[in-house]
Amino acid sequence: MKVPERQQSDGGSVVNDNMRGIVIFLVIGLVAGWLASWIIPGSGSLLRYLISGVLGAFVGGYLFSALKINLPFRNIWVSQIVTATAGAVIVMIVAKLIF
């Protein structure tokens, strides 16, 4: 049995909007992980970039919020990538210390 999609007032579906947000989040994490691998060298794979970037997005977002750091970028994508990259660098440093 197929579950009907809920409709938003503008005609788009909630499910499609959620999927789009998840895909954008994963792409930002992938880019951030790749950029962090340039700063903290090591063997890199697509999965490693993705994991470090996604974890870095959470770590960077938390730290920037806790330290009340506001980035001066007007472009939200650049701001999110920089935040996630900073967090990914921290994640990679901690991972190197542990492993």
JORA-V675990 format. One record per backbone hydrogen bond with DSSP energy under -1.0 kcal/mol. NH is the residue of the N-H (numbers start at 0). CO is the residue of the C=O. If there is no record, write none. Layout:
nh->NH co->CO
nh->NH co->CO
//
This chain:
nh->7 co->11
nh->10 co->7
nh->13 co->5
nh->16 co->12
nh->17 co->13
nh->18 co->14
nh->19 co->15
nh->20 co->16
nh->21 co->17
nh->22 co->18
nh->23 co->19
nh->24 co->20
nh->25 co->21
nh->26 co->22
nh->27 co->23
nh->28 co->24
nh->29 co->25
nh->30 co->26
nh->31 co->27
nh->32 co->28
nh->33 co->29
nh->34 co->30
nh->35 co->31
nh->36 co->32
nh->38 co->34
nh->39 co->35
nh->48 co->44
nh->49 co->45
nh->50 co->46
nh->51 co->47
nh->52 co->48
nh->53 co->49
nh->54 co->50
nh->55 co->51
nh->56 co->52
nh->57 co->53
nh->58 co->54
nh->59 co->55
nh->60 co->56
nh->61 co->57
nh->62 co->58
nh->63 co->59
nh->64 co->60
nh->65 co->61
nh->66 co->62
nh->68 co->63
nh->78 co->74
nh->79 co->75
nh->80 co->76
nh->81 co->77
nh->82 co->78
nh->83 co->79
nh->84 co->80
nh->85 co->81
nh->86 co->82
nh->87 co->83
nh->88 co->84
nh->89 co->85
nh->90 co->86
nh->91 co->87
nh->92 co->88
nh->93 co->89
nh->94 co->90
nh->95 co->91
nh->96 co->92
nh->97 co->93
nh->98 co->94
//
